Amino acid sequence: MDIFTDLFFNLIHLFQENPLAQIIGFAGFGMSLLTFLSNNNEKFMIRMTISSFIWAIHFLLLGALSAGFLNAVDVIKNLLAIKYPFNKKISFVIVLIYIFIGFYLYIYIDDGTDTEKMINLIPVGASIISTIILFTLKGIWMRIAFTIMLLGWFTYNISNGSIGGALTDCVLFITGVYGMYTMKKTEK
């Protein structure tokens, strides 16, 4: 019972530290749920773009610069993926942008311990992987890859005190599996 009590008070403390960021995180949670419940690729991409915008604001307000900047680039990436699906040149340029952001944050901005620096690289790796996924996969395979990628984001969100982010990752894992089930059922 002490574990649940400690968890509850830790969540209250995180919320009190930065209520605006946490409220926006809950908005991101809601938008992310809508995104992964979509079984239409175009709706999925549009909702993912809106979700990335909300998460960029959330992470910047939390002071989690790597995730904030990367989600801002995700907005552009998602819009380009809608207009130019499966364009490997665009994918390559975006991956280079992510690598540059990660390198810049690691060398010049992040002054934490080596462990903190490595945790702050998780969104960079996730963004690179998501770009490759986005421009090379579609349908159920895209959702499988995104669902697996949630494990890295979960670690990052826990370490940065993102209540909505951690909750999103847990629930999206479940809804991602459900979305894949409904897509498979619709294909039959």
N, C-alpha and C positions, 0 to 999 in steps of 0.2 A: 504493500500500500504506500510505503514511503516513496517508491519510484514514481508513482503516479502523482503524488502530492508535489514532489520536487519538479517533475515535468510541468505540472500546472503552474507553479509559481515562476519557473523559468520562462514559460510562455508569456505570463503576465508581465514579467520584467522586460522581456524583449519588446512587447507591445508598448509599454510605457516609455521606453527609451526613444522610440521613433514611431509614434502612432500613424503619421501620414504615410510613411513608407510601408508600414504593415497593412494599412487599409488598401493602398494601391496594390500591394501583393495579393490581397484577397480578390481584388478586381481581376488581376492577372490569372489567379486561380480559376475564377469563373469563365474567363475567356478561353483559357487553355482547355477546360472541360468541353466547351462548345466545339473547339477545334478538333479534338480527338474523337468526338462522337459523330463527326461528319463522315458520311460515306461517299461524298462527292469530292473529287480531287480539287476542283476549282474553289469550292467553298472552303475546303480544308486549307488551301494556300492563302486565301483572303483572311480567314480567321487567324491563321498563324502569323500573318503580317501585323494584324491588330494586336495580337498577343505579344509579339516581340516589342512593339512600341510601349505597351504597358509595362513589360518587364524591364525595359531600358530605364524608364522613369523610376521604377521601384528600386532597382539596384543602384542607380546613381544617388538616390536619396539615402540609401543604406551606407553609401561610401564604398560599395563594392564596384570599383571602377572597371575591372576587366569585364565583368558580366554586363555592366551598364553600357560600355562602349560597344561590346560585341553584339548585344541585342539591338543597338541602334543600327549597326551595319546589317544585322539580320533583316531589318525592315526593308532595306534597299535590296538585299539578296532575294528576299521572298518576292518582291515586286518584279525583279528581273526574271526570276524563275517562272512567274506567271506569264510574262510577255515572251520570254525566250526559253521555253522548256528544253532541257537536255543540251544546252549550249556549253560545251566543254571549255571554250575560251573564257566565257564569263565566269564559270566555276573556278578556273585556274586563277584568274585575277582576284577573285574574292578570297580564295585560300591564301594568296600572297598578302592581301590586306590583313587577314586574321593573324598570319605569322608576324607581320610587322607590328601590329597592335600588341600581341603577346610579348614580343621581344622588347618593345619600347616600355611596356608596363613592368616587365621583369627587371630590366636594367636600370631604368631611370625613375620610375614612380614608386614601385613597391619596395619599402624599406623594412619589411618584416623578416622573420626567420626564414631559413631555407624551406622548412615545412610549409609555412604560410605562402611563400612564393610558389611552391609547387601546387598547392591547393588553388591558388589564383590562376594557374595555367590550365586547370580543368575546363573552364568555359572555352578557352582557346582551342583545346583539343576537340571538345564537343562541337564547337562551331565549324571547325575544319571538317570533321566527320559529317556533320549535318549538311554542309555544302555539297560534299561528294554524294551523299544520299540523295539530296534534293535534285541534283542535276543528272543523276544516273538511274535512280529507281523510281517506281511509281506504284500506286495501289497498295496491295497488302505487304509487299517487300519493303516499301518505304516506311510503313507503319511499324513493321517488325524492327527495323533498324532504329527508328526513333524511340521505340519502347525500351530497347536494350540500352540506348544512350542515356536514358533517364537515371541510371545508377550513378554516373559521374556527376550529374547535376544535383542529385540528392545529397551527395557528399559535400559539394560546394555550398549548397543552400544551408545545410546544417551548420557548417563552419562559419558562415557569414550571418547567421541569425535571421534568415528569411523564413518566417513562419509559413506564409503563403506559398513560397517556393518549395519547401519541403513537403507540405501538404499536397501541392500540385503533383510532385513527382510520385508520391505514393498512389494517389488516386488515378493519375494518368497511366500508370502501369496497368492498373485494373481496367480502366476504360479503353486503353490501347488494345488490350487482349480482347475485350468485348467488341471494339470496332473491327478488329480483324475477323472475328467470328461472324459478324453481320455482313462484312464484305464477302467473305467466303460463301455464306449462305445465299447472298444476292447473286453471286456468280453462277450458282447451281440453278 
